[in-house]
Amino acid sequence: MAPHSTTVGNPLPTLQGLFVQLKTTFAQHVEVADGPQTRLLRVAGLELPLPPDAGESRVLLDAVCERLAEVAAFGITSALTDTSVHGTRHRMELVSALAQLEATAGSLPAQAPARRADAASDLLTTAEVAAQLGMSRPYVSMLCDQGKLGEVTRSEGGHRRIAKQAVDDYLRTHAHAPNPAP
């Protein structure tokens, strides 16, 4: 069975390897348990009863994993080809996640602690920080990339957000230095 990505309006043929990996991963989390009275399909802790004539366990398992991979492929393709604002946001989140993985040589970064609900008001845009520091916005972006403004988060649209406390700390430690760019 071919993944849905080759049959939808905007095909993504370069993702074929990803879909094969999805099927392989699903196979690690799906099993058929043959008991004396019943057969169960176990998927990530969920147990579904199977009819006794459902077929050979290995063939059934392969068919289920293939179908799960098709559904995942369709979902990924739909998300990546969605032309709405939400689709753009999802693509930007994917680009950001892939860049993080690439920067860490494929290892997952440690999860940041959950932010307080009121912490959003403590975050500033690069333009706001540039105005406070008397610098250009690109220079502030460079400072963010160099880690000189603490941990920088990203908005849903992929824009940098800097903690107000980090800006205050930077101002305190660099008060004597001249501004590098207007």
N, C-alpha and C positions, 0 to 999 in steps of 0.2 A: 504494500500500500504506500502510495506517495503521500508525503505530508501535504496538508492543505495549502502550505505556502506556495506550492507550484500550481494551485488551481484557483487562487483568489485573484482579484483584479490587479493587485500590485505584487507580483511574485518577488520573493527574496531568495533566489537560488543559492546565494553564497552562504546561507545559514544551514545548509543541508547537514554539515558536521554537527551543528548544535542540536538538530533534531535527532540525530543518531545518538548523541550523548544523553538527550532527554530520555529516550527509550531505554538506554543502558541504566540510567539512574533509577527510572521507575522500576526496572526489573529487580533492583536491590531493595525495593520497599513494598513489593507485591509478592504474595505467595498463595499457593493453593494448598490447603490442608485437607488431606483425605482421612476422614475418620471412619469408624466402623458403620455408623448410621448416616452421617451427613458429610458433605463436602463444604468447605468454607473458602471464600476468597478473602484474604486479608490484605487491606490496603492502608498503610500508615495507622494501624490500630483499629480500623473499622473492619468488622467481620460481616461478610455478606453470604447468606446461604446459597448454595448452588444446587441445581437439580442433578440427580445422580447420572443422568445421561449427557452432561455438559461437555464431555470429551476428555481426551488425555490431558493430564495436568500441565505438562510442558507446553503443549500446543495452546491450551487455554491461556496460560500465563503469557506466552508470547503475543497472543492476539490482544489481550488486555493492555499490555505495555505498549504495543503498536498503536492502539486506539488512544491511549492516554497521551502518547507523544503527538499524535495528530491533533488532538484537542489543544494541547499546549502550543503546538506550532501555529494553529489557527489563532489562538489568543495572542501570541507574540506578534504574528503578522498583522492582526487587526490593530493592535496597539501601536505598532511602528508605522502603519500606513494611515492612521487616523489624522485627518487634516484639521481637526478642531483644536481649540486652545488646550484641551486636556491631552490630546495626542502630542502636541508640542511639548507640554510639560513632562509627559512620560519619556519622550525621546531625550530631553535635556537631563532628566534623572538618570537615564541609562548611560548617556555619555559621561556624566559625572561619576557614576559608579564604575564604569569601565576605566576611566582615567585613574581613579583611586586604585583599582586593582593593578593596573599597569605600573603605577608609581611604586607599588609595594611588591612588585615581582610576582603577582598572582596570589599573594596571601591576603586574607581578609583583615582589614584594620580592626582594632579593638572598638567595640561599641561604645559610643559616647553615652554618658549618663543622661537620663531623660531630662529634658529642659522643663523648668517651671513654666506654667501658663503665662505668668506675668513677665517672663524673661524676654519676650519678643519686643517689649518696649525698650529694653536695654540694648537692642541691636541697632547699628547705624549702617547706612549705605556707604559706598565708597565716596560718593559725592558729598555726603554730610561730613565724613571724616576729613576729606580733602579741605572742605571749608574751615573746619575747626583747626586743622594743622597748618593751613596756609600753603597747601601743596596742590599739585595737579592730581586729578583722579587717576590717571595711569601710574603715577608715582606711588599713590596709595595702594593700587592693585599690586605693584611690584613688592611693596613692603609686606602685603598680605602673603604673597607667594613665597617670600623669604622667611615667613614666620615671625616677623618683627612686630606684628600687632596681635600676638596671641593666637588662639584657635579661632579660625575664621569658619563660619558656617555658610551654607548656600541656601538661598530662597528656593521656592518651588520652581521658579524660572531659571535657576542656576546662577543668580547674582550673589556676589559676596555680601556677607553681613558680619560686621565687626562689633564685638562687645564694647559698650561705652567705657567700661572699666579698663579695657586694654588700651583704648585711646588716651584715657586719663593717665595711665601708667607711662605710656610712650611720651606724653607731654612732659611729665615730671622728669623722666630720665634724659630727655633731649631738649630741655628748656634752654640750655646754653648754646646749642648748635644752631647755626643759621639755617633757614629754610632752603632746601636744595632746588625747588622748582616752584614758581608762582602758579 
